[in-house]
């Protein structure tokens, strides 16, 4: 079973504030889509996909 993270978990993984993560990071067109989206406030992402995305972004910079 893959590990899932919410906005707070993504913020912790990336070292950003929850607000920045919610308002900017997860709205980027290249950011992975949630694997579970029950509402706009209850979404979960694959931790592996988020970490892969972060690595791609850091390599492109």
mmJSON file of the N, C-alpha and C atoms, coordinates in Angstrom:
{"data_MODEL":{"atom_site":{
"group_PDB":["ATOM","ATOM","ATOM","ATOM","ATOM","ATOM","ATOM","ATOM","ATOM","ATOM","ATOM","ATOM","ATOM","ATOM","ATOM","ATOM","ATOM","ATOM","ATOM","ATOM","ATOM","ATOM","ATOM","ATOM","ATOM","ATOM","ATOM","ATOM","ATOM","ATOM","ATOM","ATOM","ATOM","ATOM","ATOM","ATOM","ATOM","ATOM","ATOM","ATOM","ATOM","ATOM","ATOM","ATOM","ATOM","ATOM","ATOM","ATOM","ATOM","ATOM","ATOM","ATOM","ATOM","ATOM","ATOM","ATOM","ATOM","ATOM","ATOM","ATOM","ATOM","ATOM","ATOM","ATOM","ATOM","ATOM","ATOM","ATOM","ATOM","ATOM","ATOM","ATOM","ATOM","ATOM","ATOM","ATOM","ATOM","ATOM","ATOM","ATOM","ATOM","ATOM","ATOM","ATOM","ATOM","ATOM","ATOM","ATOM","ATOM","ATOM","ATOM","ATOM","ATOM","ATOM","ATOM","ATOM","ATOM","ATOM","ATOM","ATOM","ATOM","ATOM","ATOM","ATOM","ATOM","ATOM","ATOM","ATOM","ATOM","ATOM","ATOM","ATOM","ATOM","ATOM","ATOM","ATOM","ATOM","ATOM","ATOM","ATOM","ATOM","ATOM","ATOM","ATOM","ATOM","ATOM","ATOM","ATOM","ATOM","ATOM","ATOM","ATOM","ATOM","ATOM","ATOM","ATOM","ATOM","ATOM","ATOM","ATOM","ATOM","ATOM","ATOM","ATOM","ATOM","ATOM","ATOM","ATOM","ATOM","ATOM","ATOM","ATOM","ATOM","ATOM","ATOM","ATOM","ATOM","ATOM","ATOM","ATOM","ATOM","ATOM","ATOM","ATOM","ATOM","ATOM","ATOM","ATOM","ATOM","ATOM","ATOM","ATOM","ATOM","ATOM","ATOM","ATOM","ATOM","ATOM","ATOM","ATOM","ATOM","ATOM","ATOM"],
"id":[1,2,3,4,5,6,7,8,9,10,11,12,13,14,15,16,17,18,19,20,21,22,23,24,25,26,27,28,29,30,31,32,33,34,35,36,37,38,39,40,41,42,43,44,45,46,47,48,49,50,51,52,53,54,55,56,57,58,59,60,61,62,63,64,65,66,67,68,69,70,71,72,73,74,75,76,77,78,79,80,81,82,83,84,85,86,87,88,89,90,91,92,93,94,95,96,97,98,99,100,101,102,103,104,105,106,107,108,109,110,111,112,113,114,115,116,117,118,119,120,121,122,123,124,125,126,127,128,129,130,131,132,133,134,135,136,137,138,139,140,141,142,143,144,145,146,147,148,149,150,151,152,153,154,155,156,157,158,159,160,161,162,163,164,165,166,167,168,169,170,171,172,173,174,175,176,177,178,179,180,181,182,183],
"type_symbol":["N","C","C","N","C","C","N","C","C","N","C","C","N","C","C","N","C","C","N","C","C","N","C","C","N","C","C","N","C","C","N","C","C","N","C","C","N","C","C","N","C","C","N","C","C","N","C","C","N","C","C","N","C","C","N","C","C","N","C","C","N","C","C","N","C","C","N","C","C","N","C","C","N","C","C","N","C","C","N","C","C","N","C","C","N","C","C","N","C","C","N","C","C","N","C","C","N","C","C","N","C","C","N","C","C","N","C","C","N","C","C","N","C","C","N","C","C","N","C","C","N","C","C","N","C","C","N","C","C","N","C","C","N","C","C","N","C","C","N","C","C","N","C","C","N","C","C","N","C","C","N","C","C","N","C","C","N","C","C","N","C","C","N","C","C","N","C","C","N","C","C","N","C","C","N","C","C","N","C","C","N","C","C"],
"label_atom_id":["N","CA","C","N","CA","C","N","CA","C","N","CA","C","N","CA","C","N","CA","C","N","CA","C","N","CA","C","N","CA","C","N","CA","C","N","CA","C","N","CA","C","N","CA","C","N","CA","C","N","CA","C","N","CA","C","N","CA","C","N","CA","C","N","CA","C","N","CA","C","N","CA","C","N","CA","C","N","CA","C","N","CA","C","N","CA","C","N","CA","C","N","CA","C","N","CA","C","N","CA","C","N","CA","C","N","CA","C","N","CA","C","N","CA","C","N","CA","C","N","CA","C","N","CA","C","N","CA","C","N","CA","C","N","CA","C","N","CA","C","N","CA","C","N","CA","C","N","CA","C","N","CA","C","N","CA","C","N","CA","C","N","CA","C","N","CA","C","N","CA","C","N","CA","C","N","CA","C","N","CA","C","N","CA","C","N","CA","C","N","CA","C","N","CA","C","N","CA","C","N","CA","C","N","CA","C","N","CA","C","N","CA","C"],
"label_alt_id":[null,null,null,null,null,null,null,null,null,null,null,null,null,null,null,null,null,null,null,null,null,null,null,null,null,null,null,null,null,null,null,null,null,null,null,null,null,null,null,null,null,null,null,null,null,null,null,null,null,null,null,null,null,null,null,null,null,null,null,null,null,null,null,null,null,null,null,null,null,null,null,null,null,null,null,null,null,null,null,null,null,null,null,null,null,null,null,null,null,null,null,null,null,null,null,null,null,null,null,null,null,null,null,null,null,null,null,null,null,null,null,null,null,null,null,null,null,null,null,null,null,null,null,null,null,null,null,null,null,null,null,null,null,null,null,null,null,null,null,null,null,null,null,null,null,null,null,null,null,null,null,null,null,null,null,null,null,null,null,null,null,null,null,null,null,null,null,null,null,null,null,null,null,null,null,null,null,null,null,null,null,null,null],
"label_comp_id":["UNK","UNK","UNK","UNK","UNK","UNK","UNK","UNK","UNK","UNK","UNK","UNK","UNK","UNK","UNK","UNK","UNK","UNK","UNK","UNK","UNK","UNK","UNK","UNK","UNK","UNK","UNK","UNK","UNK","UNK","UNK","UNK","UNK","UNK","UNK","UNK","UNK","UNK","UNK","UNK","UNK","UNK","UNK","UNK","UNK","UNK","UNK","UNK","UNK","UNK","UNK","UNK","UNK","UNK","UNK","UNK","UNK","UNK","UNK","UNK","UNK","UNK","UNK","UNK","UNK","UNK","UNK","UNK","UNK","UNK","UNK","UNK","UNK","UNK","UNK","UNK","UNK","UNK","UNK","UNK","UNK","UNK","UNK","UNK","UNK","UNK","UNK","UNK","UNK","UNK","UNK","UNK","UNK","UNK","UNK","UNK","UNK","UNK","UNK","UNK","UNK","UNK","UNK","UNK","UNK","UNK","UNK","UNK","UNK","UNK","UNK","UNK","UNK","UNK","UNK","UNK","UNK","UNK","UNK","UNK","UNK","UNK","UNK","UNK","UNK","UNK","UNK","UNK","UNK","UNK","UNK","UNK","UNK","UNK","UNK","UNK","UNK","UNK","UNK","UNK","UNK","UNK","UNK","UNK","UNK","UNK","UNK","UNK","UNK","UNK","UNK","UNK","UNK","UNK","UNK","UNK","UNK","UNK","UNK","UNK","UNK","UNK","UNK","UNK","UNK","UNK","UNK","UNK","UNK","UNK","UNK","UNK","UNK","UNK","UNK","UNK","UNK","UNK","UNK","UNK","UNK","UNK","UNK"],
"label_asym_id":["A","A","A","A","A","A","A","A","A","A","A","A","A","A","A","A","A","A","A","A","A","A","A","A","A","A","A","A","A","A","A","A","A","A","A","A","A","A","A","A","A","A","A","A","A","A","A","A","A","A","A","A","A","A","A","A","A","A","A","A","A","A","A","A","A","A","A","A","A","A","A","A","A","A","A","A","A","A","A","A","A","A","A","A","A","A","A","A","A","A","A","A","A","A","A","A","A","A","A","A","A","A","A","A","A","A","A","A","A","A","A","A","A","A","A","A","A","A","A","A","A","A","A","A","A","A","A","A","A","A","A","A","A","A","A","A","A","A","A","A","A","A","A","A","A","A","A","A","A","A","A","A","A","A","A","A","A","A","A","A","A","A","A","A","A","A","A","A","A","A","A","A","A","A","A","A","A","A","A","A","A","A","A"],
"label_entity_id":["1","1","1","1","1","1","1","1","1","1","1","1","1","1","1","1","1","1","1","1","1","1","1","1","1","1","1","1","1","1","1","1","1","1","1","1","1","1","1","1","1","1","1","1","1","1","1","1","1","1","1","1","1","1","1","1","1","1","1","1","1","1","1","1","1","1","1","1","1","1","1","1","1","1","1","1","1","1","1","1","1","1","1","1","1","1","1","1","1","1","1","1","1","1","1","1","1","1","1","1","1","1","1","1","1","1","1","1","1","1","1","1","1","1","1","1","1","1","1","1","1","1","1","1","1","1","1","1","1","1","1","1","1","1","1","1","1","1","1","1","1","1","1","1","1","1","1","1","1","1","1","1","1","1","1","1","1","1","1","1","1","1","1","1","1","1","1","1","1","1","1","1","1","1","1","1","1","1","1","1","1","1","1"],
"label_seq_id":[1,1,1,2,2,2,3,3,3,4,4,4,5,5,5,6,6,6,7,7,7,8,8,8,9,9,9,10,10,10,11,11,11,12,12,12,13,13,13,14,14,14,15,15,15,16,16,16,17,17,17,18,18,18,19,19,19,20,20,20,21,21,21,22,22,22,23,23,23,24,24,24,25,25,25,26,26,26,27,27,27,28,28,28,29,29,29,30,30,30,31,31,31,32,32,32,33,33,33,34,34,34,35,35,35,36,36,36,37,37,37,38,38,38,39,39,39,40,40,40,41,41,41,42,42,42,43,43,43,44,44,44,45,45,45,46,46,46,47,47,47,48,48,48,49,49,49,50,50,50,51,51,51,52,52,52,53,53,53,54,54,54,55,55,55,56,56,56,57,57,57,58,58,58,59,59,59,60,60,60,61,61,61],
"pdbx_PDB_ins_code":[null,null,null,null,null,null,null,null,null,null,null,null,null,null,null,null,null,null,null,null,null,null,null,null,null,null,null,null,null,null,null,null,null,null,null,null,null,null,null,null,null,null,null,null,null,null,null,null,null,null,null,null,null,null,null,null,null,null,null,null,null,null,null,null,null,null,null,null,null,null,null,null,null,null,null,null,null,null,null,null,null,null,null,null,null,null,null,null,null,null,null,null,null,null,null,null,null,null,null,null,null,null,null,null,null,null,null,null,null,null,null,null,null,null,null,null,null,null,null,null,null,null,null,null,null,null,null,null,null,null,null,null,null,null,null,null,null,null,null,null,null,null,null,null,null,null,null,null,null,null,null,null,null,null,null,null,null,null,null,null,null,null,null,null,null,null,null,null,null,null,null,null,null,null,null,null,null,null,null,null,null,null,null],
"Cartn_x":[0.844,0.0,0.888,0.574,1.383,1.026,2.028,1.817,1.175,0.184,-0.535,-0.209,-0.186,0.055,-0.994,-1.357,-2.272,-1.447,-2.114,-1.41,-0.348,-0.695,0.269,1.469,1.225,2.315,3.216,2.619,3.408,4.258,3.653,4.392,5.594,5.401,6.497,7.589,7.187,8.169,9.014,8.363,9.042,9.652,9.299,9.836,9.148,7.897,7.11,6.034,5.414,4.262,3.061,2.096,0.867,0.175,0.148,-0.521,0.145,1.479,2.192,1.946,1.972,1.744,0.352,-0.651,-2.04,-2.278,-1.761,-2.065,-1.189,-0.019,0.882,1.308,1.926,2.561,1.559,0.466,-0.476,-1.278,-1.199,-1.915,-1.043,0.222,1.097,0.599,0.637,0.142,0.954,2.217,3.057,3.034,2.294,2.224,1.311,1.656,0.816,-0.628,-1.53,-2.944,-3.176,-4.154,-4.45,-4.93,-4.588,-5.083,-6.448,-6.731,-8.043,-8.45,-9.631,-10.123,-11.589,-11.816,-13.183,-13.829,-13.018,-13.472,-12.243,-12.432,-11.269,-10.415,-10.978,-10.232,-9.782,-10.18,-9.831,-9.272,-7.98,-7.305,-6.031,-5.671,-4.484,-3.692,-2.373,-1.463,-0.572,-0.026,0.965,2.278,2.819,4.079,5.193,5.227,6.258,6.176,4.969,4.808,5.205,4.883,5.27,6.793,7.452,8.91,9.562,9.004,9.528,9.393,8.231,8.0,9.032,9.247,10.195,11.601,11.98,13.305,13.413,12.376,12.389,12.508,11.75,11.764,13.13,13.724,15.036,16.131,16.017,17.011,16.89,15.677,15.443,15.907,16.05,16.425,17.886],
"Cartn_y":[-1.184,0.0,1.246,2.175,3.386,4.365,5.07,6.054,7.297,7.827,9.016,10.191,11.381,12.595,13.643,14.441,15.554,16.832,17.978,19.251,19.438,19.164,19.326,18.401,17.185,16.248,16.695,17.241,17.763,18.932,19.827,20.983,20.527,19.523,19.007,18.375,17.607,16.965,18.001,19.075,20.059,21.211,21.336,22.421,23.751,23.724,24.94,25.049,26.219,26.382,25.686,25.353,24.738,25.7,26.966,27.958,28.047,28.119,28.189,26.922,25.796,24.52,24.483,24.873,24.854,25.874,27.098,28.184,28.218,27.614,27.689,26.318,25.519,24.28,23.316,23.012,22.011,22.515,23.812,24.364,24.466,24.097,24.103,23.061,23.382,22.419,21.134,21.192,19.993,19.192,19.656,18.938,17.725,16.594,15.391,15.645,14.955,15.044,14.213,14.628,13.84,12.439,11.47,10.114,9.933,10.772,10.793,12.255,12.588,13.963,13.925,13.93,13.892,15.264,16.3,17.684,18.542,19.854,20.721,20.782,20.415,20.442,19.057,18.035,16.668,15.934,16.187,15.574,14.904,13.817,13.043,12.722,12.819,12.55,11.37,10.754,9.699,10.359,9.924,10.486,10.272,9.119,8.81,9.78,10.048,10.961,12.387,12.81,14.149,14.259,13.248,13.277,13.233,12.46,12.435,13.809,14.435,15.767,16.748,16.709,17.622,17.429,16.194,15.924,16.478,16.287,16.829,18.345,18.986,20.451,20.955,20.287,20.735,20.523,19.486,19.238,20.249,20.725,21.681,23.087,23.336,24.69,24.975],
"Cartn_z":[0.0,0.0,0.0,-0.868,-0.947,0.169,0.624,1.682,1.092,1.795,1.341,2.255,1.659,2.437,2.073,3.071,2.827,2.69,2.655,2.489,3.572,4.818,5.916,5.729,5.274,5.031,3.895,2.845,1.721,2.199,2.976,3.499,4.313,5.136,5.959,5.094,4.094,3.205,2.465,2.019,1.184,1.965,3.235,4.044,3.828,3.395,3.185,4.253,4.326,5.21,4.575,5.396,4.886,3.926,4.275,3.421,2.043,2.009,0.733,-0.085,0.582,-0.106,-0.712,0.067,-0.406,-1.52,-1.347,-2.281,-3.52,-3.46,-4.602,-5.128,-4.289,-4.743,-5.378,-4.684,-5.205,-6.397,-6.697,-7.851,-9.092,-8.963,-10.142,-11.145,-12.427,-13.426,-13.489,-13.073,-13.125,-11.823,-10.821,-9.545,-9.714,-9.074,-9.207,-8.761,-9.395,-9.026,-7.764,-6.945,-5.738,-6.109,-5.283,-5.513,-4.848,-3.853,-3.202,-3.075,-3.582,-3.494,-3.086,-1.781,-1.275,-1.312,-1.177,-1.263,-1.477,-1.595,-1.776,-0.515,0.623,1.886,2.343,1.649,2.039,0.83,0.574,-0.568,-0.079,-0.745,-0.383,-1.646,-1.529,-2.628,-2.296,-3.316,-3.136,-2.712,-1.578,-1.097,-2.117,-2.73,-3.726,-4.898,-5.383,-6.515,-6.148,-4.939,-4.486,-4.412,-3.868,-3.779,-5.161,-6.075,-7.455,-8.099,-7.903,-8.445,-7.878,-6.568,-5.928,-6.491,-6.754,-7.312,-8.728,-9.546,-10.912,-10.894,-10.017,-9.943,-9.496,-8.516,-8.01,-9.06,-9.866,-10.908,-12.05,-12.301,-13.378,-12.993,-11.709,-11.256,-11.43],
"occupancy":[1.0,1.0,1.0,1.0,1.0,1.0,1.0,1.0,1.0,1.0,1.0,1.0,1.0,1.0,1.0,1.0,1.0,1.0,1.0,1.0,1.0,1.0,1.0,1.0,1.0,1.0,1.0,1.0,1.0,1.0,1.0,1.0,1.0,1.0,1.0,1.0,1.0,1.0,1.0,1.0,1.0,1.0,1.0,1.0,1.0,1.0,1.0,1.0,1.0,1.0,1.0,1.0,1.0,1.0,1.0,1.0,1.0,1.0,1.0,1.0,1.0,1.0,1.0,1.0,1.0,1.0,1.0,1.0,1.0,1.0,1.0,1.0,1.0,1.0,1.0,1.0,1.0,1.0,1.0,1.0,1.0,1.0,1.0,1.0,1.0,1.0,1.0,1.0,1.0,1.0,1.0,1.0,1.0,1.0,1.0,1.0,1.0,1.0,1.0,1.0,1.0,1.0,1.0,1.0,1.0,1.0,1.0,1.0,1.0,1.0,1.0,1.0,1.0,1.0,1.0,1.0,1.0,1.0,1.0,1.0,1.0,1.0,1.0,1.0,1.0,1.0,1.0,1.0,1.0,1.0,1.0,1.0,1.0,1.0,1.0,1.0,1.0,1.0,1.0,1.0,1.0,1.0,1.0,1.0,1.0,1.0,1.0,1.0,1.0,1.0,1.0,1.0,1.0,1.0,1.0,1.0,1.0,1.0,1.0,1.0,1.0,1.0,1.0,1.0,1.0,1.0,1.0,1.0,1.0,1.0,1.0,1.0,1.0,1.0,1.0,1.0,1.0,1.0,1.0,1.0,1.0,1.0,1.0],
"B_iso_or_equiv":[0.0,0.0,0.0,0.0,0.0,0.0,0.0,0.0,0.0,0.0,0.0,0.0,0.0,0.0,0.0,0.0,0.0,0.0,0.0,0.0,0.0,0.0,0.0,0.0,0.0,0.0,0.0,0.0,0.0,0.0,0.0,0.0,0.0,0.0,0.0,0.0,0.0,0.0,0.0,0.0,0.0,0.0,0.0,0.0,0.0,0.0,0.0,0.0,0.0,0.0,0.0,0.0,0.0,0.0,0.0,0.0,0.0,0.0,0.0,0.0,0.0,0.0,0.0,0.0,0.0,0.0,0.0,0.0,0.0,0.0,0.0,0.0,0.0,0.0,0.0,0.0,0.0,0.0,0.0,0.0,0.0,0.0,0.0,0.0,0.0,0.0,0.0,0.0,0.0,0.0,0.0,0.0,0.0,0.0,0.0,0.0,0.0,0.0,0.0,0.0,0.0,0.0,0.0,0.0,0.0,0.0,0.0,0.0,0.0,0.0,0.0,0.0,0.0,0.0,0.0,0.0,0.0,0.0,0.0,0.0,0.0,0.0,0.0,0.0,0.0,0.0,0.0,0.0,0.0,0.0,0.0,0.0,0.0,0.0,0.0,0.0,0.0,0.0,0.0,0.0,0.0,0.0,0.0,0.0,0.0,0.0,0.0,0.0,0.0,0.0,0.0,0.0,0.0,0.0,0.0,0.0,0.0,0.0,0.0,0.0,0.0,0.0,0.0,0.0,0.0,0.0,0.0,0.0,0.0,0.0,0.0,0.0,0.0,0.0,0.0,0.0,0.0,0.0,0.0,0.0,0.0,0.0,0.0],
"pdbx_formal_charge":[null,null,null,null,null,null,null,null,null,null,null,null,null,null,null,null,null,null,null,null,null,null,null,null,null,null,null,null,null,null,null,null,null,null,null,null,null,null,null,null,null,null,null,null,null,null,null,null,null,null,null,null,null,null,null,null,null,null,null,null,null,null,null,null,null,null,null,null,null,null,null,null,null,null,null,null,null,null,null,null,null,null,null,null,null,null,null,null,null,null,null,null,null,null,null,null,null,null,null,null,null,null,null,null,null,null,null,null,null,null,null,null,null,null,null,null,null,null,null,null,null,null,null,null,null,null,null,null,null,null,null,null,null,null,null,null,null,null,null,null,null,null,null,null,null,null,null,null,null,null,null,null,null,null,null,null,null,null,null,null,null,null,null,null,null,null,null,null,null,null,null,null,null,null,null,null,null,null,null,null,null,null,null],
"auth_seq_id":[1,1,1,2,2,2,3,3,3,4,4,4,5,5,5,6,6,6,7,7,7,8,8,8,9,9,9,10,10,10,11,11,11,12,12,12,13,13,13,14,14,14,15,15,15,16,16,16,17,17,17,18,18,18,19,19,19,20,20,20,21,21,21,22,22,22,23,23,23,24,24,24,25,25,25,26,26,26,27,27,27,28,28,28,29,29,29,30,30,30,31,31,31,32,32,32,33,33,33,34,34,34,35,35,35,36,36,36,37,37,37,38,38,38,39,39,39,40,40,40,41,41,41,42,42,42,43,43,43,44,44,44,45,45,45,46,46,46,47,47,47,48,48,48,49,49,49,50,50,50,51,51,51,52,52,52,53,53,53,54,54,54,55,55,55,56,56,56,57,57,57,58,58,58,59,59,59,60,60,60,61,61,61],
"auth_comp_id":["UNK","UNK","UNK","UNK","UNK","UNK","UNK","UNK","UNK","UNK","UNK","UNK","UNK","UNK","UNK","UNK","UNK","UNK","UNK","UNK","UNK","UNK","UNK","UNK","UNK","UNK","UNK","UNK","UNK","UNK","UNK","UNK","UNK","UNK","UNK","UNK","UNK","UNK","UNK","UNK","UNK","UNK","UNK","UNK","UNK","UNK","UNK","UNK","UNK","UNK","UNK","UNK","UNK","UNK","UNK","UNK","UNK","UNK","UNK","UNK","UNK","UNK","UNK","UNK","UNK","UNK","UNK","UNK","UNK","UNK","UNK","UNK","UNK","UNK","UNK","UNK","UNK","UNK","UNK","UNK","UNK","UNK","UNK","UNK","UNK","UNK","UNK","UNK","UNK","UNK","UNK","UNK","UNK","UNK","UNK","UNK","UNK","UNK","UNK","UNK","UNK","UNK","UNK","UNK","UNK","UNK","UNK","UNK","UNK","UNK","UNK","UNK","UNK","UNK","UNK","UNK","UNK","UNK","UNK","UNK","UNK","UNK","UNK","UNK","UNK","UNK","UNK","UNK","UNK","UNK","UNK","UNK","UNK","UNK","UNK","UNK","UNK","UNK","UNK","UNK","UNK","UNK","UNK","UNK","UNK","UNK","UNK","UNK","UNK","UNK","UNK","UNK","UNK","UNK","UNK","UNK","UNK","UNK","UNK","UNK","UNK","UNK","UNK","UNK","UNK","UNK","UNK","UNK","UNK","UNK","UNK","UNK","UNK","UNK","UNK","UNK","UNK","UNK","UNK","UNK","UNK","UNK","UNK"],
"auth_asym_id":["A","A","A","A","A","A","A","A","A","A","A","A","A","A","A","A","A","A","A","A","A","A","A","A","A","A","A","A","A","A","A","A","A","A","A","A","A","A","A","A","A","A","A","A","A","A","A","A","A","A","A","A","A","A","A","A","A","A","A","A","A","A","A","A","A","A","A","A","A","A","A","A","A","A","A","A","A","A","A","A","A","A","A","A","A","A","A","A","A","A","A","A","A","A","A","A","A","A","A","A","A","A","A","A","A","A","A","A","A","A","A","A","A","A","A","A","A","A","A","A","A","A","A","A","A","A","A","A","A","A","A","A","A","A","A","A","A","A","A","A","A","A","A","A","A","A","A","A","A","A","A","A","A","A","A","A","A","A","A","A","A","A","A","A","A","A","A","A","A","A","A","A","A","A","A","A","A","A","A","A","A","A","A"],
"auth_atom_id":["N","CA","C","N","CA","C","N","CA","C","N","CA","C","N","CA","C","N","CA","C","N","CA","C","N","CA","C","N","CA","C","N","CA","C","N","CA","C","N","CA","C","N","CA","C","N","CA","C","N","CA","C","N","CA","C","N","CA","C","N","CA","C","N","CA","C","N","CA","C","N","CA","C","N","CA","C","N","CA","C","N","CA","C","N","CA","C","N","CA","C","N","CA","C","N","CA","C","N","CA","C","N","CA","C","N","CA","C","N","CA","C","N","CA","C","N","CA","C","N","CA","C","N","CA","C","N","CA","C","N","CA","C","N","CA","C","N","CA","C","N","CA","C","N","CA","C","N","CA","C","N","CA","C","N","CA","C","N","CA","C","N","CA","C","N","CA","C","N","CA","C","N","CA","C","N","CA","C","N","CA","C","N","CA","C","N","CA","C","N","CA","C","N","CA","C","N","CA","C","N","CA","C","N","CA","C","N","CA","C","N","CA","C"],
"pdbx_PDB_model_num":[1,1,1,1,1,1,1,1,1,1,1,1,1,1,1,1,1,1,1,1,1,1,1,1,1,1,1,1,1,1,1,1,1,1,1,1,1,1,1,1,1,1,1,1,1,1,1,1,1,1,1,1,1,1,1,1,1,1,1,1,1,1,1,1,1,1,1,1,1,1,1,1,1,1,1,1,1,1,1,1,1,1,1,1,1,1,1,1,1,1,1,1,1,1,1,1,1,1,1,1,1,1,1,1,1,1,1,1,1,1,1,1,1,1,1,1,1,1,1,1,1,1,1,1,1,1,1,1,1,1,1,1,1,1,1,1,1,1,1,1,1,1,1,1,1,1,1,1,1,1,1,1,1,1,1,1,1,1,1,1,1,1,1,1,1,1,1,1,1,1,1,1,1,1,1,1,1,1,1,1,1,1,1]
}}}
